[in-house]
Every structure is written in C-alpha cells, then in structure tokens.
Amino acid sequence: MMGRKPRTWRRYAMALVVWLNFLDAIGRHWAVATPRDVEAFKDWRLTDVRNAERVKPGSFDTDRAALNTFYTWASGAYALANPVPSVPTAEEDERQDEVIGPDGGRRSRDGLRPTGARRRQIKWMLRAAFEQWRDIGLRGYGFDGLRIPGWRGVNEDRDAVFVDGLYGTGLRLQEWASILDVEMPLRAVGRFPKAWLAAACIKGAKKEGRTYRVPRRVLKDIEGYCDPLEGSRTEASRRAQRTGRYERLPYVRVVTGYNARTRTLRIEGAEGDPESLLSLDVIAPDERRLLFRRTEHGLEPLALWLAPSGMPKKPDGWEDTFQAANARIAERWVQWTAPHLQGEERERRKEQCPLWARPHMCRHSFALKWFSVLSLVWQPSVEGFTAEELADLREQFGGIWYALSTLLGHDDPEVTKDIYLEPFTALQVDYLMALLDEDEQPAVDALICTVAHAGGRTLLPVGAAAGARGEAGQA
C-alpha cells in the first residue's frame, strides 16, 4: 500500500475495520475466513434487514477491492488462502476510469461484485444549470435570481472560483484541490492559458505530469480571491498568522524560490544545511499542504485553496462544500415551490429537487462540451476524404476521441469513448453537425439537450427545463 494515495489508505482501512467487526460478531478469525464468509458479509452489507447501516453496491465494490488487496498480501506473507473470489486486482481502485483489459477487451466480471455497482454514474450539466447551482448554492441567490437577505458569503469568492475551475478545466477534484498558487499562469495571455498538472497529483500516480488549460475568466476570479485587500484567501492567512497557527505546524517546508521554467522549488535547509531543489512533479497533495513561504507577516501557505482557519483545504473537504450547497438549494427550492409543506412532507420534497451537483459532474460536463466543440472542428478538416479514407484516418489518429482523451488526461482514447460519453458512441458527426449552428453556446446546449434528455442524464436550470425541451424537440 505504500504506493497508494492517502485517500485509498483511509478508505481501505475503514473497509477492513467493518470486515473484522463482522468476523468478530460471527466468531471467525480473519486468517481462516472462507469464501462463504465473504458472501455472507456481502449479504449483510447490502441486503440484510437486520443491518441498519446497509450500503449501496458501489460502496461494497470498494470493500471488495480492499479485502482482495489485503488477502492477496496475506496469502504471500503467511501462505493463507484468499477467500475473496475476485478477478481484477486492487489496482482497479486506483484506476477507476479504465475498464479495458490489456488485450483491448473488457475484463471478465467479478462474481462478488454487486450487479448494481457501476464504475461511472454519468451526469452532465448545461452551463446555465451549473451557474444556477453555483449562484444559489454558493453565492446566496434564490431561484428568482435575487440575493437572499442576510446572506453572509464568507468564502463565496473561493467556493465560486473553485467550482468554476472544476467545470472549466476538466480536472478531477483532488487534482484541482492540490494546486499551488505558483502553478497558476496568472500573467499568461490568451483565452485558455496553459498550466502544468504535477505527476504526483494525477490519479494513478503517473510518471509524468501534463498540461491543461485554464479559462481566462477563472484566472481573473483567482486573482480576486488572492487579492491582498479584498480576497478571502489573504484574510484567512492573516488570521492564522496572528494566532501563530503556522509556526506550530510540524514538518513545515519553507520555500525560498520557484523556477517556473524547470518547475522546481528551492527549499530552505534545516539548521544551516544548504538549500535543496525539489521538482513539483514529485510533491504529492498531502506534502503540498506543508509548503510555506516567509513574508513580512509570517509564514504563508503555497496551497491555493485555504480553509477559513487559514490551513490548506483538504480535497475531501470540498465534498462537504458540494453537499452543503445541495442542501441549501433543496431548501430554497421547497421555499420557492411549496412553502406550506412541513415535517416529513417537506423533507420528501427536498429529495425531489431537480438541481444538484457532485464534483465529478463538472468533469463529465467538460468532456461533453469539448466533444461538441471538437465535432465542429473535425468535420471541416476532413472534407474531401472518402468514407474508407476517413475510417483509416480515425484509426490512425483517433479523431475526436484522441483529442478529447488528451484534454482529460486519459492514456487510452477508448476509456474516454467507452466511459465518459457512451450515449454518443453510436452517433455520426454528420448528425451532430445538423444540430449545431454558428453560435457555440446555443449549439452545444442544443446538442446536449437533444441527445441526453431521453436518458435523463443532463441537469437543466430549474425554470428553464420546459423551454429547453421544446427547443430540443424542434431540433
């Protein structure tokens, strides 16, 4: 497990605790557990009515991977039989995007894996729906478009630009949450300046980092968030400096310089030792939260995203931000649509709120938007080719899927094609072109509405759903 991410350590440790508690309850030692015990554990976790804390199939899927990893190690260390009837190795938990086997075909299905467990629950958001979710959930607006009286958005600028960045860059939550301020191309020119994603922050511990694009609007909002006079980031760090919070932290590494060309940090030596150079590509998310610089006010974090305490915000903390925003939106929606409801009826009404978001939905939406844009680019570029020549060209260069996999950071375009945009795989570019006009935003929205409405995968802004459905039907 040394090569795994700390998030995987925590999740696997929890799975092992639950498993060992289950074995203790049935009087079985872990070293003599059998496949029948594992099947009983699965039944207890998923379906046993005596268990008041049953979980969804996807959660047990992670339990299964954790137990398989543990017993694979134990079988080698102690010559024990592995009671987990598992086909894939535990590496799948670090590479959840990839379900294609090494021979190009699908991996065989694990018999223990619950049938309800899916590697991806794909949902998309139109830009208008995303902005409505952001404004109501994070910026204190109502469904009428007006600010809620008494709203105190202490971290409004931080939260709004963070989700805008997720939606605009297509990065995973942990990747975007681990960015340092020195990695942001704030002075670069162009609408989509390039930035570098460090290898140690990429899911699956890649050997090399990669470039990605940051929308100019997101960079301007980051400048506002970091503004020394009005930005909440400076206020949070000053608060921590006044209380001496940073000086009390153990294992702090003080950065004395940064070389943007080589992407290396100059680290202050301890007790008179010389300074050392450290590449950003080898600094993992947890270590990044220990990077500080000296200023006239004291130590200051290099981490871009700070909690109100001034400490770098952990990636898991952003899950709480999304949940709080969803809860706030559900409450506003009930107040807007059925203010008379009380008690259980009110709670049931909240569960029906059509506007919500998860962090990875931003990445899905990024993929869908750029699929549409790349479709526009591809068609004029290949005019004049025969059908056979087009097939050869796509086989050699991958067409849209190759470019899209590059934007998403996938090693294999088939992963992008098979997982992120499965409803689009059967569509021809000519059909997509018929849905698009010269204006990009209405074109992309019309495409998404037309294709994705039947499957219920796309979230629309509340209050505009009927109109959008009508436009999609006309298209």
N, C-alpha and C positions, 0 to 999 in steps of 0.2 A: 504493500500500500504506500510505500514511500514516494512513489512517482505520481500518486494521485493528488487531486485537489483537496484542500481542507474541507470544502463543502461535501465531497464524497466521503471523507473520513467521518464527518458528523452524521451523515445520513446512514451509512453502513453501521456505525456504532449503535444508532438507535434501533436499527433492524435486528442487530444481534441481541440487544437487551430484551426486546419483545420476544424473540425466539427462545432465549434462555429462561425467561419468566414462564413461557408456555411449557417448556420441558420440565421445569421445576413443579409446575402445577400437576402435570401428569406423572411425575415421579420417574422421569427418564434422564439419564446422564447424557450430556451432549456428545460424548465420544462413542456412544452405542446407538445413536439415533438412526432410524431406518427411513426408507422412502415412504412408508406408511405414515410415520410421524410427520413428515413434511406435508403429505397430503392432508392430514388432519389439521395441521397448522394453517394450511391454505383455506380449508373449510371454515375454521374458526375465525380467521381474519376477514373473510368475505361474506359468509352466509349464516353462521351460527347465530340464532336469535338470542342466545344467552350472552352474547358479546355485545355490550352496549357501545363499543367503540369500533364497529366494523369500518373497513376502509374501502376505497374504490379500487377497481382492478389495477389501475396504473400504479397505485401505491404498493400493492403487493408485488407488482412486477419488479420494483426496486428491492423489496425484501428478498425476492427470489435471487436476484443478481448478487446481493450481499452475502446470502447464505452459500451460494455456489462459490464465490470468491474465498470465503472463509474455509469451506471444506476442501476446496482444491488445494489450498495451502496446507491444511491439516493432514490431508492424505499423503502429501510428500514428506511432511515433518515427522508424522507419527504413524505412518503406514495405516491410516484409517480409511474405511470405505466412504466415498462421498454419497450421502443419502439424497442429494438433490438431483433429480433427473433432468439435467439441464444440457441443452445442446450448445448454445453460444457461451463464450467465456465472459467474464465480468468486464472485459474491455468495452462491451456494448454500452455499459452505463456511462462511459466517458465519451462515447461516440454515438449518441442517440440519433443524430441526423442520418447515419449511414446504416442502411438495412440491406445493402447489396453485398453479396458474398465476393470472395476473391476471384471466383471464376466468372463473375459478371451476372450470376443468377442470384435469386433470393436465398437467404439462409433457410434451412429447414426449421420448422416451427418447434418451439419448446413445448413439450406436453404439459409442463407445470404452469406455463404462462397462462394467465386467465384470458378467456376469449374477449373480454371487454377491454383489455389493455391495448391501447394504440400508441404508436411511437409519436404521433403528432395529431393533435386536435386543431385542425387548421381553421382559423378565423381571420377575416380581413376587416379593415375599417376604411371607409371612404375618408378623404381628408376632412370633409365637413363634419363627419361624425367624430373623428378624432379631436378636432378643435373644440367641438361642443363638449365632449367628455373632459378635455383638459380645462376648459374655462369654468365648467360647473364644478368639477371635482377638485380642482387645484387652485382656481383663481377667484372663487366666491361668487360666481354668477348664478342666476336662476335660468329656468327654461324659457323665460320671457326675454332673456338677453340682458337683464339689468343686474347690477351688483346687489347682493344681499345686504340689507342694513346691518351694521355692526360687524361686518366681516373683518377678521384680523389675519391677513395672509403673511405671517412672519417669514415663511420660507417660500413664498409664492414665486419669486423670480428663479430660485434654484429649481424647484419642482417643475415649473413650466418649461424651462430650457432643457432640463434633463429628459423629459418625455419627448420634447420636440427633437432632441438629438437622437433618441432611440428610433423615432419614426423616420428621421431624415438620413441617418447613416446606415441603418440596417444591422447595426452591431447587436450582439447578444447583451443581456443585462449585465453579466459580470464584466464583459469587455468594456462597455461604456462607463460602468461604475468605477473602473480601476484607472481611468485616465488621470495623468498628471497635468498640472497647468502648463508645464514647459512643452508638452506634446501638442498643444493646440496651436494651429497655424493662424494666429490672430492677425498677423500683419501680411499674410499672403493675399494675392489678388485673384480675381475670378469668382464665378458664382459658386463653384464647388471646389475649394482648395483641397489639396491632398494632405492627409495626415498619416502617421505610421502607427499601426497596432502592434505592440510588442508581442513576441512569440510566447512569453510566459503567461500572457493574459488570454491567449486564444484557447478556446475549448479543445481539449485533447492534447494539450502540451505540444504544440507544433515546434519543429526545429527552427523555423524561420518566421519572422513577422510578415506583415503585409500592409499595403497601402489601402486606405479607404478615403472616401470623400465626405466632407462636412459642408452642408449648405451654408452659404454666407449669412443667411438670416440667423441660423443657430449660433454662429461665431459672434455676431453682434450682440445677441442676448447673453452669451457667456461673458462678453466684455462688461455688460451691465451688471451681471451677477458678481463679477470680480471688482467692480468699481470701488476705489478706496473710500469714496464719500457716501455713496448711496447703495452699494451692493451688500446683500446679506452675508456673503462669504467673509468680507472684511470684518463685519460686525461680529460674526461668530468667532473668528480667530482672535480678535481683540478681547473678547470676553474670556476666552481660555487663557490668553496671555496675562490678563490682570489677576487671575486666580492662580497662576503658576502651574496650570494643568500639564502643559507640555514638558516642563522641566522634570516633572515627577515620573514621566514615562520611562520604562526600561527599554534597553536595546535601540534607542533612537540613533539614527544615522544622519549626520549633518552634511548637507550638500553645499559645496563651496563654488561649484561652477557646472555649466552644462554646455556641451558641444553639439549643436543641432545637426551639423554635417555628419558626424560619426554616431550620433545618438548615444553619447556616453555622459555619465555623471562623474564629477570629481568629488570624492568622499573624504571628509576630514579624518585624519588618523587619530588614534587614541593615545594619550599620554606621550605626546611628542613624536609619535610614529609618522612617517611621511604619508602624504595624501595618496589615495588609490583611485583608479579609474574603473567604473562599473558600467557595463552596457545595459541599456534599458530593456533589451530583449530577454535578459535573464532575471529580471526583478518581477517576481510573482505578485498578485494582488495583495496578499497579506503583508508582504515585506514593504510594499509601496506605501502602506499606511504609517510606516515608521520613518519615512523620508521627510526631513525638515531642512529649512534654511534659516540662517541668522538674519534678523532685521533689527532696526532701531527699537522696535517694540518687543523684541524677544524672538523665540523660535516661531516658525510659521510652517504649516504643512505644505508639501508639494501636491498632495492629493487635491484634485479639483473640487470634488463634492464633499462638503463639510456638514455635519450634523449641527443642530443649534448649540451643542456643547463645545463646538469648535473641533471635535475629533473627526477624522475622516469617516465618512458614512460607509458602512459595510454594504456589499451588494444585497444581502438578504434583507436589509432594512428597506430597500426600495419595494420589495414585495408588500411590506406593510403600508407604504405610501399608496400603492395601487389599490389595496384593499380598503383603506380609509377613503380614498376618492370614490370608489364604487359604492361604499355605504352612504357617503354624503349625497351622491347622485340619486340613489334609490330613495332616500328620504325626501329630496327635493321633488322627485317625480311623483311620489304619493301626494305631497302637498299641492302639487300642480294639477293632478288628475282626479284625486279622490280625498280631499282634505277631511272629509267627515269620518273616515274609517278610523277605528281604534283597535287596540289589542291584537289578537291573532289575525284578524282580517287585514289589519294594516301591515303586519309582518309578511303575510302571504302576498299582499300587493307589492311589497318591496321586491320579493323574489321574482316578480314578473317584469321588473324594469328592463326595457329593451336596450339600454345604453350602459355598457360596462366595458372593461378592458383588462387584459393581462399584459405583462411586459413583452412576451414573445409575439403578441399580435402585431406589435409595431414592426417587427422583423418580417412577419408574413406580409403585411401591407406594403412594406418597402419592396419586397420581391414582386408582388403583383403589379405595383405601379411601374417598376422598371421592365417587367415583362411586356407591358403595354407599350412603353416608350421604345424599347428595342425592336418591337414588332414594326413600328413606324420606320425605324432606321433600316431594318433588314430588307424590306420589300423593294424600295427603290434601288438598293445596292446590287440586287441580283437580277434586275430586269434584263431580258435578252438571253437568259440561260434556258436550256430545255429542262423538262422535268427530270430527266436522268442526270443532267449536269448539276441541277440543284440538289438532288439526293447525294451525289458524290461530294458536293461542297459541304453539305451539312454533316456528312460522315467524317470529313477531314477536320473541319473547324468547329463543329458543334452548333453553329448558328447562334440563335438567341440564347440557348441554354449554356453555351460555353461562356458567353459574356456575362450572363446572369450569375453563373457559379463563381466567376471572378469577383463580382460585386459582393456576393455573400460570403466569400472566403471558403467555398467548398472545394475539395480536391477533385471530386468527380462530378461532372455535369449531370450524371444520371441521378445523383442524390437530389439535386435541385429539381430536376424534372419529375422525379417519382414522388417526392415528399411534399415540396412546398406548393406546387402548382398542379396537382393531379387532375383537377377538373378541366384544365386547359390542354392536356396532352393530346386529346383527340381533335382539336380544332386546327384548321388550316389558317395560315397567315392571311390568305385572301378573305376569309370570313371575318377575321379580326379587322382587316382594313375597311370592310364595309360598315363597321360600327364607328369608325373614327372620322373626325373632321379635322379642320386645320388648327383648332384651338385645343391645346394639350389637355388642360384640366377637364373640360366637359367631355372630351374624348375618352380619357381614362375612366372617368366616373361612369359614362355610358357603357363602356366595355365591362366594367366590374358588375354593374347592376344587371346587365343582360345575361351574363354567363353564370354569375354566382347566386342569383336570387333563388333559383329552383332548389338549391341545396341548403339554403338558409345559413350560409357561411359568412355573409357580409353584413356588418353593422352599419346602419344608416343613421343620420342625425334624427333625433326624435322631433316629430312635427313636419318632417320633410319626406317621410317614408312613402306616403301615398303618391306624392308628385314624382318621386324618383321611379317608383314602379310604373307609373304611367309613361314616363319618358323611355324607360327600358322596353316597355311593350311596344311603343311606336317604333323603336329602333329594330 
